[in-house]
Structures are given as C-alpha cells and as structure tokens.
Amino acid sequence: MEYVSALVPPVVMAVFFIGLIRVIVKTQGGSNKAKEDAVVDAALARAESARQTSTKAEA
C-alpha cells in the first residue's frame, strides 16, 4: 500500500495542473479578451495622461 500513498500526491497535482491549464486556455480570446484589452488600454491611457501632465507641470 506504500505505492498508493506515494502515487497519490503526484496524481492530485497533475489533475490540478491540467485543470489550471484548461482554465487558462478557455479564458483566452472571446468576450473576455475584449474586456481585458479594454482594461489594459484604459490603464495605458491613464498612465500616458499622467506622464504628460507631470511633464507639462515641470515646464
């Protein structure tokens, strides 16, 4: 029975890892991609406007 207790942790880890990969693959693209892209674009726009504002304030 020692072989069963030795095999259980790697099997459980493999199952969770496969599940994680499936979730990552499923969340790529589709409507989620548009939402994520919009959030990133908004953050970049905020950072750019803050940089321009600080540059103008220094001048």
C-alpha distance matrix in Angstrom:
0.0 3.8 5.4 5.3 6.8 8.8 10.2 11.2 14.1 15.7 15.6 17.2 19.7 20.6 21.3 23.5 25.2 26.1 27.4 29.5 31.0 31.9 33.6 35.5 36.6 37.7 39.8 41.7 45.1 46.7 48.2 45.9 47.3 50.8 49.9 48.2 51.1 53.6 51.9 51.9 55.5 56.6 55.0 56.6 60.0 59.7 59.0 61.8 64.3 63.4 63.9 67.3 68.3 67.6 69.4 72.5 72.5 72.7 75.6
3.8 0.0 3.8 5.4 5.2 6.1 8.7 10.2 12.3 13.9 14.7 16.2 18.1 19.4 20.7 22.5 23.9 25.2 26.7 28.4 29.8 31.2 32.9 34.4 35.7 37.1 38.9 40.7 44.2 46.1 47.6 45.0 46.3 49.8 48.9 47.0 49.8 52.4 50.5 50.3 54.0 55.0 53.2 54.8 58.2 57.9 56.9 59.8 62.3 61.3 61.7 65.1 66.2 65.3 67.1 70.2 70.2 70.2 73.2
5.4 3.8 0.0 3.8 5.5 4.9 6.1 8.7 11.1 11.7 12.2 14.5 16.3 16.9 18.4 20.6 21.7 22.7 24.6 26.3 27.4 28.7 30.7 32.2 33.2 34.7 36.8 38.4 41.8 43.7 45.4 43.0 44.1 47.7 47.0 45.1 47.8 50.5 48.9 48.6 52.1 53.4 51.7 53.1 56.6 56.5 55.6 58.3 60.9 60.1 60.4 63.7 65.0 64.2 65.8 69.0 69.1 69.1 72.0
5.3 5.4 3.8 0.0 3.8 5.3 5.2 6.1 9.4 10.7 10.3 12.1 14.6 15.3 16.1 18.3 19.9 20.8 22.2 24.2 25.6 26.6 28.4 30.2 31.3 32.5 34.5 36.4 39.8 41.5 43.1 40.7 42.0 45.6 44.8 43.1 45.9 48.5 46.9 46.8 50.4 51.6 50.0 51.6 54.9 54.8 54.1 56.9 59.4 58.6 59.1 62.4 63.6 63.0 64.7 67.8 67.9 68.1 71.0
6.8 5.2 5.5 3.8 0.0 3.8 5.5 5.4 7.5 9.9 10.4 11.3 13.4 15.1 16.0 17.6 19.3 20.8 22.0 23.6 25.3 26.6 28.0 29.7 31.2 32.4 34.1 36.1 39.6 41.4 42.7 40.1 41.5 45.0 43.9 42.1 45.0 47.4 45.6 45.5 49.2 50.2 48.4 50.1 53.4 53.1 52.3 55.2 57.7 56.7 57.2 60.6 61.6 60.8 62.7 65.7 65.7 65.9 68.8
8.8 6.1 4.9 5.3 3.8 0.0 3.8 5.8 6.9 8.0 9.6 11.2 12.4 13.8 15.6 17.2 18.1 19.8 21.5 22.8 24.2 25.9 27.5 28.7 30.2 31.8 33.5 35.1 38.7 40.7 42.3 39.6 40.6 44.2 43.4 41.3 44.0 46.6 44.8 44.4 48.1 49.3 47.4 48.9 52.3 52.1 51.1 53.9 56.5 55.5 55.8 59.2 60.4 59.5 61.2 64.4 64.5 64.4 67.3
10.2 8.7 6.1 5.2 5.5 3.8 0.0 3.8 5.8 5.8 6.3 8.7 10.3 10.8 12.5 14.6 15.6 16.7 18.6 20.2 21.4 22.8 24.7 26.1 27.2 28.8 30.7 32.3 35.8 37.7 39.4 37.0 38.0 41.6 41.0 39.0 41.7 44.4 42.8 42.5 46.1 47.4 45.8 47.2 50.6 50.6 49.7 52.4 55.0 54.3 54.6 57.9 59.2 58.6 60.2 63.3 63.5 63.7 66.4
11.2 10.2 8.7 6.1 5.4 5.8 3.8 0.0 3.9 5.7 5.2 6.1 8.6 9.9 10.6 12.4 14.1 15.4 16.6 18.4 20.1 21.2 22.7 24.5 25.9 27.1 28.8 30.8 34.3 36.0 37.4 34.9 36.2 39.8 38.9 37.1 40.0 42.5 40.8 40.8 44.4 45.5 43.9 45.6 48.9 48.7 48.1 50.9 53.3 52.6 53.2 56.4 57.5 57.0 58.8 61.8 61.9 62.2 65.1
14.1 12.3 11.1 9.4 7.5 6.9 5.8 3.9 0.0 3.8 5.5 5.2 6.1 8.5 10.0 10.7 12.1 14.2 15.4 16.4 18.3 20.0 21.2 22.5 24.3 25.8 27.1 29.0 32.6 34.6 35.9 33.1 34.3 37.8 36.8 34.7 37.6 40.1 38.2 38.0 41.7 42.7 41.0 42.6 45.9 45.7 44.9 47.7 50.2 49.3 49.8 53.1 54.3 53.6 55.4 58.4 58.5 58.7 61.6
15.7 13.9 11.7 10.7 9.9 8.0 5.8 5.7 3.8 0.0 3.8 5.5 5.1 6.0 8.6 9.9 10.3 12.1 14.1 15.1 16.2 18.2 19.9 20.9 22.3 24.1 25.7 27.2 30.8 33.0 34.6 31.9 32.8 36.4 35.7 33.6 36.2 38.9 37.3 36.8 40.4 41.8 40.1 41.4 44.9 44.9 44.0 46.6 49.3 48.6 48.9 52.1 53.5 52.9 54.4 57.5 57.8 58.0 60.7
15.6 14.7 12.2 10.3 10.4 9.6 6.3 5.2 5.5 3.8 0.0 3.8 5.4 5.0 6.2 8.7 9.8 10.6 12.4 14.2 15.4 16.5 18.5 20.0 21.1 22.5 24.5 26.2 29.6 31.5 33.2 30.8 31.9 35.5 34.9 33.1 35.8 38.5 37.1 36.9 40.4 41.8 40.4 41.9 45.2 45.4 44.7 47.3 49.9 49.4 49.9 53.0 54.4 54.0 55.6 58.6 59.0 59.3 62.0
17.2 16.2 14.5 12.1 11.3 11.2 8.7 6.1 5.2 5.5 3.8 0.0 3.8 5.4 5.2 6.3 8.6 10.0 10.7 12.4 14.4 15.5 16.7 18.5 20.1 21.2 22.8 24.9 28.4 30.1 31.4 28.8 30.2 33.7 32.8 31.1 34.0 36.5 34.9 34.9 38.5 39.6 38.2 39.9 43.1 43.1 42.6 45.4 47.8 47.2 47.9 51.0 52.2 51.9 53.7 56.5 56.8 57.3 60.0
19.7 18.1 16.3 14.6 13.4 12.4 10.3 8.6 6.1 5.1 5.4 3.8 0.0 3.8 5.5 5.2 6.0 8.6 9.8 10.4 12.2 14.2 15.3 16.4 18.3 19.9 21.2 22.9 26.5 28.6 30.0 27.2 28.2 31.8 30.9 28.9 31.7 34.3 32.5 32.3 35.9 37.1 35.5 37.1 40.4 40.4 39.7 42.4 44.9 44.3 44.8 48.0 49.3 48.8 50.5 53.5 53.8 54.1 56.8
20.6 19.4 16.9 15.3 15.1 13.8 10.8 9.9 8.5 6.0 5.0 5.4 3.8 0.0 3.8 5.5 5.0 6.1 8.5 9.8 10.5 12.2 14.2 15.3 16.4 18.2 20.1 21.5 25.0 27.1 28.9 26.4 27.2 30.9 30.4 28.5 31.0 33.9 32.5 32.2 35.6 37.2 35.8 37.1 40.5 40.8 40.1 42.6 45.3 44.9 45.3 48.4 49.9 49.6 51.1 54.0 54.6 54.9 57.5
21.3 20.7 18.4 16.1 16.0 15.6 12.5 10.6 10.0 8.6 6.2 5.2 5.5 3.8 0.0 3.8 5.4 5.2 6.2 8.7 10.0 10.6 12.4 14.4 15.5 16.5 18.5 20.5 23.8 25.5 27.1 24.8 26.0 29.6 29.0 27.5 30.3 32.9 31.7 31.7 35.1 36.5 35.5 37.0 40.2 40.5 40.2 42.7 45.2 44.9 45.6 48.6 49.9 49.9 51.5 54.3 54.9 55.5 58.0
23.5 22.5 20.6 18.3 17.6 17.2 14.6 12.4 10.7 9.9 8.7 6.3 5.2 5.5 3.8 0.0 3.8 5.5 5.0 6.1 8.7 9.8 10.5 12.3 14.3 15.2 16.6 18.7 22.2 24.0 25.2 22.6 23.9 27.4 26.5 24.8 27.8 30.2 28.7 28.8 32.4 33.5 32.3 34.0 37.1 37.3 36.9 39.6 42.0 41.6 42.4 45.4 46.6 46.5 48.3 51.0 51.5 52.1 54.8
25.2 23.9 21.7 19.9 19.3 18.1 15.6 14.1 12.1 10.3 9.8 8.6 6.0 5.0 5.4 3.8 0.0 3.8 5.3 5.0 6.2 8.6 9.9 10.6 12.3 14.2 15.5 17.0 20.6 22.9 24.5 21.7 22.5 26.2 25.6 23.5 26.1 28.9 27.5 27.2 30.7 32.2 30.9 32.2 35.5 35.9 35.3 37.8 40.4 40.1 40.6 43.6 45.1 44.9 46.4 49.3 49.9 50.4 52.9
26.1 25.2 22.7 20.8 20.8 19.8 16.7 15.4 14.2 12.1 10.6 10.0 8.6 6.1 5.2 5.5 3.8 0.0 3.8 5.4 5.1 6.2 8.7 9.9 10.6 12.2 14.4 15.8 19.1 21.1 23.1 20.8 21.6 25.3 25.1 23.4 25.9 28.8 27.9 27.7 30.9 32.7 31.7 33.0 36.2 36.8 36.5 38.8 41.4 41.4 42.0 44.7 46.3 46.4 47.9 50.6 51.4 52.0 54.4
27.4 26.7 24.6 22.2 22.0 21.5 18.6 16.6 15.4 14.1 12.4 10.7 9.8 8.5 6.2 5.0 5.3 3.8 0.0 3.8 5.5 5.1 6.3 8.7 9.9 10.5 12.4 14.6 17.9 19.4 20.9 18.6 20.0 23.5 22.9 21.6 24.4 26.9 25.9 26.2 29.5 30.9 30.1 31.8 34.7 35.2 35.2 37.6 40.0 40.0 40.9 43.6 45.0 45.3 46.9 49.5 50.2 51.0 53.4
29.5 28.4 26.3 24.2 23.6 22.8 20.2 18.4 16.4 15.1 14.2 12.4 10.4 9.8 8.7 6.1 5.0 5.4 3.8 0.0 3.8 5.4 5.2 6.2 8.7 9.9 10.8 12.7 16.3 18.3 19.6 16.8 17.9 21.5 20.8 18.9 21.7 24.3 23.1 23.1 26.5 27.9 26.9 28.5 31.5 31.9 31.7 34.2 36.6 36.6 37.3 40.1 41.5 41.7 43.3 45.9 46.6 47.4 49.8
31.0 29.8 27.4 25.6 25.3 24.2 21.4 20.1 18.3 16.2 15.4 14.4 12.2 10.5 10.0 8.7 6.2 5.1 5.5 3.8 0.0 3.8 5.5 5.1 6.1 8.5 10.0 11.0 14.5 16.9 18.9 16.4 16.8 20.5 20.5 18.6 20.9 23.9 23.1 22.7 25.9 27.8 26.9 28.1 31.2 32.0 31.7 33.8 36.5 36.7 37.2 39.8 41.6 41.8 43.1 45.8 46.8 47.4 49.6
31.9 31.2 28.7 26.6 26.6 25.9 22.8 21.2 20.0 18.2 16.5 15.5 14.2 12.2 10.6 9.8 8.6 6.2 5.1 5.4 3.8 0.0 3.8 5.5 5.2 6.0 8.6 10.2 13.2 15.0 17.0 15.0 16.0 19.6 19.7 18.4 20.8 23.6 23.2 23.3 26.3 28.1 27.7 29.0 31.9 32.8 32.9 35.0 37.4 37.9 38.6 41.1 42.8 43.3 44.7 47.1 48.2 49.1 51.2
33.6 32.9 30.7 28.4 28.0 27.5 24.7 22.7 21.2 19.9 18.5 16.7 15.3 14.2 12.4 10.5 9.9 8.7 6.3 5.2 5.5 3.8 0.0 3.8 5.5 5.1 6.1 8.8 12.0 13.5 14.8 12.3 13.8 17.2 16.8 15.6 18.4 20.8 20.1 20.6 23.7 25.2 24.8 26.5 29.2 29.9 30.2 32.4 34.7 35.0 36.1 38.5 39.9 40.5 42.1 44.5 45.4 46.5 48.7
35.5 34.4 32.2 30.2 29.7 28.7 26.1 24.5 22.5 20.9 20.0 18.5 16.4 15.3 14.4 12.3 10.6 9.9 8.7 6.2 5.1 5.5 3.8 0.0 3.8 5.5 5.4 6.6 10.3 12.7 14.2 11.4 11.9 15.6 15.4 13.5 16.0 18.9 18.1 18.0 21.2 22.9 22.4 23.7 26.6 27.5 27.5 29.6 32.0 32.5 33.2 35.7 37.3 37.8 39.2 41.7 42.7 43.6 45.8
36.6 35.7 33.2 31.3 31.2 30.2 27.2 25.9 24.3 22.3 21.1 20.1 18.3 16.4 15.5 14.3 12.3 10.6 9.9 8.7 6.1 5.2 5.5 3.8 0.0 3.8 5.5 5.5 8.6 11.1 13.5 11.6 11.6 15.3 16.0 14.5 16.4 19.5 19.5 19.3 22.0 24.2 24.1 25.0 27.7 29.1 29.2 30.9 33.5 34.3 34.8 37.1 39.0 39.7 40.8 43.2 44.5 45.5 47.4
37.7 37.1 34.7 32.5 32.4 31.8 28.8 27.1 25.8 24.1 22.5 21.2 19.9 18.2 16.5 15.2 14.2 12.2 10.5 9.9 8.5 6.0 5.1 5.5 3.8 0.0 3.8 5.5 7.8 9.0 11.1 9.6 10.7 14.0 14.6 13.9 16.2 18.7 19.0 19.5 22.0 23.9 24.2 25.5 27.9 29.2 29.8 31.5 33.7 34.7 35.6 37.7 39.4 40.3 41.7 43.8 45.1 46.3 48.2
39.8 38.9 36.8 34.5 34.1 33.5 30.7 28.8 27.1 25.7 24.5 22.8 21.2 20.1 18.5 16.6 15.5 14.4 12.4 10.8 10.0 8.6 6.1 5.4 5.5 3.8 0.0 3.8 6.4 7.8 9.0 6.5 7.7 11.1 11.1 10.3 12.9 15.3 15.3 15.9 18.6 20.2 20.5 22.0 24.3 25.5 26.2 28.0 30.1 31.0 32.1 34.2 35.7 36.7 38.2 40.2 41.5 42.8 44.7
41.7 40.7 38.4 36.4 36.1 35.1 32.3 30.8 29.0 27.2 26.2 24.9 22.9 21.5 20.5 18.7 17.0 15.8 14.6 12.7 11.0 10.2 8.8 6.6 5.5 5.5 3.8 0.0 3.8 6.8 9.0 7.0 6.2 9.9 11.0 9.7 11.2 14.3 14.8 14.7 17.0 19.3 19.6 20.5 22.9 24.6 25.0 26.5 28.8 30.0 30.7 32.6 34.5 35.6 36.7 38.8 40.3 41.5 43.2
45.1 44.2 41.8 39.8 39.6 38.7 35.8 34.3 32.6 30.8 29.6 28.4 26.5 25.0 23.8 22.2 20.6 19.1 17.9 16.3 14.5 13.2 12.0 10.3 8.6 7.8 6.4 3.8 0.0 3.8 6.6 6.1 4.6 7.6 9.8 9.4 10.1 12.9 14.4 14.6 16.1 18.5 19.6 20.2 22.2 24.2 25.0 26.0 28.2 29.8 30.6 32.2 34.1 35.5 36.5 38.3 40.1 41.4 42.8
46.7 46.1 43.7 41.5 41.4 40.7 37.7 36.0 34.6 33.0 31.5 30.1 28.6 27.1 25.5 24.0 22.9 21.1 19.4 18.3 16.9 15.0 13.5 12.7 11.1 9.0 7.8 6.8 3.8 0.0 3.8 5.4 5.5 7.0 9.2 10.3 11.1 13.0 14.9 15.9 17.0 19.0 20.6 21.6 23.0 25.0 26.3 27.3 29.1 30.9 32.0 33.3 35.1 36.8 37.9 39.4 41.1 42.8 44.1
48.2 47.6 45.4 43.1 42.7 42.3 39.4 37.4 35.9 34.6 33.2 31.4 30.0 28.9 27.1 25.2 24.5 23.1 20.9 19.6 18.9 17.0 14.8 14.2 13.5 11.1 9.0 9.0 6.6 3.8 0.0 3.8 5.4 5.3 6.5 8.8 10.0 10.9 12.7 14.5 15.5 16.9 18.8 20.2 21.3 23.0 24.7 25.9 27.3 29.0 30.6 31.8 33.2 35.1 36.4 37.7 39.2 41.2 42.6
45.9 45.0 43.0 40.7 40.1 39.6 37.0 34.9 33.1 31.9 30.8 28.8 27.2 26.4 24.8 22.6 21.7 20.8 18.6 16.8 16.4 15.0 12.3 11.4 11.6 9.6 6.5 7.0 6.1 5.4 3.8 0.0 3.8 5.4 5.1 6.1 8.5 9.9 10.7 12.3 14.1 15.4 16.7 18.3 19.9 21.3 22.7 24.3 25.8 27.2 28.7 30.3 31.6 33.2 34.7 36.2 37.6 39.3 41.0
47.3 46.3 44.1 42.0 41.5 40.6 38.0 36.2 34.3 32.8 31.9 30.2 28.2 27.2 26.0 23.9 22.5 21.6 20.0 17.9 16.8 16.0 13.8 11.9 11.6 10.7 7.7 6.2 4.6 5.5 5.4 3.8 0.0 3.8 5.4 5.1 6.0 8.5 9.9 10.5 12.0 14.1 15.4 16.3 18.1 19.9 21.0 22.2 24.1 25.7 26.8 28.3 30.0 31.6 32.7 34.4 36.0 37.5 39.0
50.8 49.8 47.7 45.6 45.0 44.2 41.6 39.8 37.8 36.4 35.5 33.7 31.8 30.9 29.6 27.4 26.2 25.3 23.5 21.5 20.5 19.6 17.2 15.6 15.3 14.0 11.1 9.9 7.6 7.0 5.3 5.4 3.8 0.0 3.8 5.5 5.1 6.1 8.7 10.0 10.4 12.2 14.3 15.3 16.3 18.3 20.0 20.8 22.3 24.3 25.6 26.7 28.3 30.2 31.3 32.6 34.4 36.2 37.5
49.9 48.9 47.0 44.8 43.9 43.4 41.0 38.9 36.8 35.7 34.9 32.8 30.9 30.4 29.0 26.5 25.6 25.1 22.9 20.8 20.5 19.7 16.8 15.4 16.0 14.6 11.1 11.0 9.8 9.2 6.5 5.1 5.4 3.8 0.0 3.8 5.5 5.1 6.3 8.7 9.9 10.7 12.5 14.3 15.4 16.7 18.5 20.0 21.2 22.7 24.5 25.8 27.0 28.8 30.3 31.7 33.0 35.0 36.6
48.2 47.0 45.1 43.1 42.1 41.3 39.0 37.1 34.7 33.6 33.1 31.1 28.9 28.5 27.5 24.8 23.5 23.4 21.6 18.9 18.6 18.4 15.6 13.5 14.5 13.9 10.3 9.7 9.4 10.3 8.8 6.1 5.1 5.5 3.8 0.0 3.8 5.4 5.1 6.2 8.6 9.9 10.7 12.3 14.2 15.5 16.6 18.3 20.1 21.2 22.6 24.4 25.8 27.2 28.7 30.4 31.7 33.3 35.1
51.1 49.8 47.8 45.9 45.0 44.0 41.7 40.0 37.6 36.2 35.8 34.0 31.7 31.0 30.3 27.8 26.1 25.9 24.4 21.7 20.9 20.8 18.4 16.0 16.4 16.2 12.9 11.2 10.1 11.1 10.0 8.5 6.0 5.1 5.5 3.8 0.0 3.8 5.5 5.1 6.0 8.6 9.9 10.5 12.1 14.2 15.3 16.3 18.2 19.9 20.9 22.3 24.1 25.7 26.8 28.4 30.1 31.7 33.1
53.6 52.4 50.5 48.5 47.4 46.6 44.4 42.5 40.1 38.9 38.5 36.5 34.3 33.9 32.9 30.2 28.9 28.8 26.9 24.3 23.9 23.6 20.8 18.9 19.5 18.7 15.3 14.3 12.9 13.0 10.9 9.9 8.5 6.1 5.1 5.4 3.8 0.0 3.8 5.5 5.1 6.1 8.6 9.9 10.4 12.3 14.2 15.2 16.4 18.3 19.9 20.9 22.3 24.3 25.6 26.8 28.4 30.4 31.7
51.9 50.5 48.9 46.9 45.6 44.8 42.8 40.8 38.2 37.3 37.1 34.9 32.5 32.5 31.7 28.7 27.5 27.9 25.9 23.1 23.1 23.2 20.1 18.1 19.5 19.0 15.3 14.8 14.4 14.9 12.7 10.7 9.9 8.7 6.3 5.1 5.5 3.8 0.0 3.8 5.5 5.2 6.2 8.6 9.9 10.6 12.4 14.2 15.4 16.6 18.4 20.0 21.1 22.7 24.4 25.8 27.0 28.9 30.7
51.9 50.3 48.6 46.8 45.5 44.4 42.5 40.8 38.0 36.8 36.9 34.9 32.3 32.2 31.7 28.8 27.2 27.7 26.2 23.1 22.7 23.3 20.6 18.0 19.3 19.5 15.9 14.7 14.6 15.9 14.5 12.3 10.5 10.0 8.7 6.2 5.1 5.5 3.8 0.0 3.8 5.4 5.1 6.1 8.5 9.9 10.6 12.2 14.2 15.3 16.4 18.3 19.9 21.1 22.5 24.3 25.7 27.2 28.9
55.5 54.0 52.1 50.4 49.2 48.1 46.1 44.4 41.7 40.4 40.4 38.5 35.9 35.6 35.1 32.4 30.7 30.9 29.5 26.5 25.9 26.3 23.7 21.2 22.0 22.0 18.6 17.0 16.1 17.0 15.5 14.1 12.0 10.4 9.9 8.6 6.0 5.1 5.5 3.8 0.0 3.8 5.5 5.1 6.1 8.6 9.9 10.4 12.2 14.2 15.2 16.3 18.1 19.9 20.9 22.4 24.2 25.9 27.2
56.6 55.0 53.4 51.6 50.2 49.3 47.4 45.5 42.7 41.8 41.8 39.6 37.1 37.2 36.5 33.5 32.2 32.7 30.9 27.9 27.8 28.1 25.2 22.9 24.2 23.9 20.2 19.3 18.5 19.0 16.9 15.4 14.1 12.2 10.7 9.9 8.6 6.1 5.2 5.4 3.8 0.0 3.8 5.5 5.1 6.2 8.6 9.8 10.5 12.2 14.2 15.3 16.3 18.3 19.9 21.0 22.4 24.4 26.0
55.0 53.2 51.7 50.0 48.4 47.4 45.8 43.9 41.0 40.1 40.4 38.2 35.5 35.8 35.5 32.3 30.9 31.7 30.1 26.9 26.9 27.7 24.8 22.4 24.1 24.2 20.5 19.6 19.6 20.6 18.8 16.7 15.4 14.3 12.5 10.7 9.9 8.6 6.2 5.1 5.5 3.8 0.0 3.8 5.4 5.1 6.2 8.6 10.0 10.6 12.3 14.3 15.3 16.6 18.3 20.0 21.1 22.7 24.7
56.6 54.8 53.1 51.6 50.1 48.9 47.2 45.6 42.6 41.4 41.9 39.9 37.1 37.1 37.0 34.0 32.2 33.0 31.8 28.5 28.1 29.0 26.5 23.7 25.0 25.5 22.0 20.5 20.2 21.6 20.2 18.3 16.3 15.3 14.3 12.3 10.5 9.9 8.6 6.1 5.1 5.5 3.8 0.0 3.8 5.4 5.1 6.1 8.6 9.8 10.5 12.2 14.1 15.3 16.4 18.3 19.9 21.2 22.8
60.0 58.2 56.6 54.9 53.4 52.3 50.6 48.9 45.9 44.9 45.2 43.1 40.4 40.5 40.2 37.1 35.5 36.2 34.7 31.5 31.2 31.9 29.2 26.6 27.7 27.9 24.3 22.9 22.2 23.0 21.3 19.9 18.1 16.3 15.4 14.2 12.1 10.4 9.9 8.5 6.1 5.1 5.4 3.8 0.0 3.8 5.5 5.1 6.1 8.5 9.8 10.5 12.1 14.2 15.2 16.4 18.2 20.1 21.3
59.7 57.9 56.5 54.8 53.1 52.1 50.6 48.7 45.7 44.9 45.4 43.1 40.4 40.8 40.5 37.3 35.9 36.8 35.2 31.9 32.0 32.8 29.9 27.5 29.1 29.2 25.5 24.6 24.2 25.0 23.0 21.3 19.9 18.3 16.7 15.5 14.2 12.3 10.6 9.9 8.6 6.2 5.1 5.4 3.8 0.0 3.8 5.5 5.2 6.1 8.5 9.9 10.4 12.2 14.2 15.3 16.4 18.4 20.2
59.0 56.9 55.6 54.1 52.3 51.1 49.7 48.1 44.9 44.0 44.7 42.6 39.7 40.1 40.2 36.9 35.3 36.5 35.2 31.7 31.7 32.9 30.2 27.5 29.2 29.8 26.2 25.0 25.0 26.3 24.7 22.7 21.0 20.0 18.5 16.6 15.3 14.2 12.4 10.6 9.9 8.6 6.2 5.1 5.5 3.8 0.0 3.8 5.5 5.1 6.1 8.6 9.9 10.6 12.2 14.3 15.3 16.7 18.7
61.8 59.8 58.3 56.9 55.2 53.9 52.4 50.9 47.7 46.6 47.3 45.4 42.4 42.6 42.7 39.6 37.8 38.8 37.6 34.2 33.8 35.0 32.4 29.6 30.9 31.5 28.0 26.5 26.0 27.3 25.9 24.3 22.2 20.8 20.0 18.3 16.3 15.2 14.2 12.2 10.4 9.8 8.6 6.1 5.1 5.5 3.8 0.0 3.8 5.4 5.1 6.2 8.6 10.0 10.5 12.3 14.2 15.5 16.9
64.3 62.3 60.9 59.4 57.7 56.5 55.0 53.3 50.2 49.3 49.9 47.8 44.9 45.3 45.2 42.0 40.4 41.4 40.0 36.6 36.5 37.4 34.7 32.0 33.5 33.7 30.1 28.8 28.2 29.1 27.3 25.8 24.1 22.3 21.2 20.1 18.2 16.4 15.4 14.2 12.2 10.5 10.0 8.6 6.1 5.2 5.5 3.8 0.0 3.8 5.4 5.1 6.0 8.6 9.8 10.5 12.1 14.3 15.5
63.4 61.3 60.1 58.6 56.7 55.5 54.3 52.6 49.3 48.6 49.4 47.2 44.3 44.9 44.9 41.6 40.1 41.4 40.0 36.6 36.7 37.9 35.0 32.5 34.3 34.7 31.0 30.0 29.8 30.9 29.0 27.2 25.7 24.3 22.7 21.2 19.9 18.3 16.6 15.3 14.2 12.2 10.6 9.8 8.5 6.1 5.1 5.4 3.8 0.0 3.8 5.5 5.0 6.2 8.5 9.9 10.5 12.4 14.5
63.9 61.7 60.4 59.1 57.2 55.8 54.6 53.2 49.8 48.9 49.9 47.9 44.8 45.3 45.6 42.4 40.6 42.0 40.9 37.3 37.2 38.6 36.1 33.2 34.8 35.6 32.1 30.7 30.6 32.0 30.6 28.7 26.8 25.6 24.5 22.6 20.9 19.9 18.4 16.4 15.2 14.2 12.3 10.5 9.8 8.5 6.1 5.1 5.4 3.8 0.0 3.8 5.4 5.2 6.1 8.7 9.9 10.8 12.7
67.3 65.1 63.7 62.4 60.6 59.2 57.9 56.4 53.1 52.1 53.0 51.0 48.0 48.4 48.6 45.4 43.6 44.7 43.6 40.1 39.8 41.1 38.5 35.7 37.1 37.7 34.2 32.6 32.2 33.3 31.8 30.3 28.3 26.7 25.8 24.4 22.3 20.9 20.0 18.3 16.3 15.3 14.3 12.2 10.5 9.9 8.6 6.2 5.1 5.5 3.8 0.0 3.8 5.5 5.0 6.2 8.6 10.0 10.8
68.3 66.2 65.0 63.6 61.6 60.4 59.2 57.5 54.3 53.5 54.4 52.2 49.3 49.9 49.9 46.6 45.1 46.3 45.0 41.5 41.6 42.8 39.9 37.3 39.0 39.4 35.7 34.5 34.1 35.1 33.2 31.6 30.0 28.3 27.0 25.8 24.1 22.3 21.1 19.9 18.1 16.3 15.3 14.1 12.1 10.4 9.9 8.6 6.0 5.0 5.4 3.8 0.0 3.8 5.4 5.2 6.1 8.7 10.1
67.6 65.3 64.2 63.0 60.8 59.5 58.6 57.0 53.6 52.9 54.0 51.9 48.8 49.6 49.9 46.5 44.9 46.4 45.3 41.7 41.8 43.3 40.5 37.8 39.7 40.3 36.7 35.6 35.5 36.8 35.1 33.2 31.6 30.2 28.8 27.2 25.7 24.3 22.7 21.1 19.9 18.3 16.6 15.3 14.2 12.2 10.6 10.0 8.6 6.2 5.2 5.5 3.8 0.0 3.8 5.5 5.0 6.3 8.8
69.4 67.1 65.8 64.7 62.7 61.2 60.2 58.8 55.4 54.4 55.6 53.7 50.5 51.1 51.5 48.3 46.4 47.9 46.9 43.3 43.1 44.7 42.1 39.2 40.8 41.7 38.2 36.7 36.5 37.9 36.4 34.7 32.7 31.3 30.3 28.7 26.8 25.6 24.4 22.5 20.9 19.9 18.3 16.4 15.2 14.2 12.2 10.5 9.8 8.5 6.1 5.0 5.4 3.8 0.0 3.8 5.5 5.3 6.6
72.5 70.2 69.0 67.8 65.7 64.4 63.3 61.8 58.4 57.5 58.6 56.5 53.5 54.0 54.3 51.0 49.3 50.6 49.5 45.9 45.8 47.1 44.5 41.7 43.2 43.8 40.2 38.8 38.3 39.4 37.7 36.2 34.4 32.6 31.7 30.4 28.4 26.8 25.8 24.3 22.4 21.0 20.0 18.3 16.4 15.3 14.3 12.3 10.5 9.9 8.7 6.2 5.2 5.5 3.8 0.0 3.8 5.4 5.2
72.5 70.2 69.1 67.9 65.7 64.5 63.5 61.9 58.5 57.8 59.0 56.8 53.8 54.6 54.9 51.5 49.9 51.4 50.2 46.6 46.8 48.2 45.4 42.7 44.5 45.1 41.5 40.3 40.1 41.1 39.2 37.6 36.0 34.4 33.0 31.7 30.1 28.4 27.0 25.7 24.2 22.4 21.1 19.9 18.2 16.4 15.3 14.2 12.1 10.5 9.9 8.6 6.1 5.0 5.5 3.8 0.0 3.8 5.5
72.7 70.2 69.1 68.1 65.9 64.4 63.7 62.2 58.7 58.0 59.3 57.3 54.1 54.9 55.5 52.1 50.4 52.0 51.0 47.4 47.4 49.1 46.5 43.6 45.5 46.3 42.8 41.5 41.4 42.8 41.2 39.3 37.5 36.2 35.0 33.3 31.7 30.4 28.9 27.2 25.9 24.4 22.7 21.2 20.1 18.4 16.7 15.5 14.3 12.4 10.8 10.0 8.7 6.3 5.3 5.4 3.8 0.0 3.8
75.6 73.2 72.0 71.0 68.8 67.3 66.4 65.1 61.6 60.7 62.0 60.0 56.8 57.5 58.0 54.8 52.9 54.4 53.4 49.8 49.6 51.2 48.7 45.8 47.4 48.2 44.7 43.2 42.8 44.1 42.6 41.0 39.0 37.5 36.6 35.1 33.1 31.7 30.7 28.9 27.2 26.0 24.7 22.8 21.3 20.2 18.7 16.9 15.5 14.5 12.7 10.8 10.1 8.8 6.6 5.2 5.5 3.8 0.0
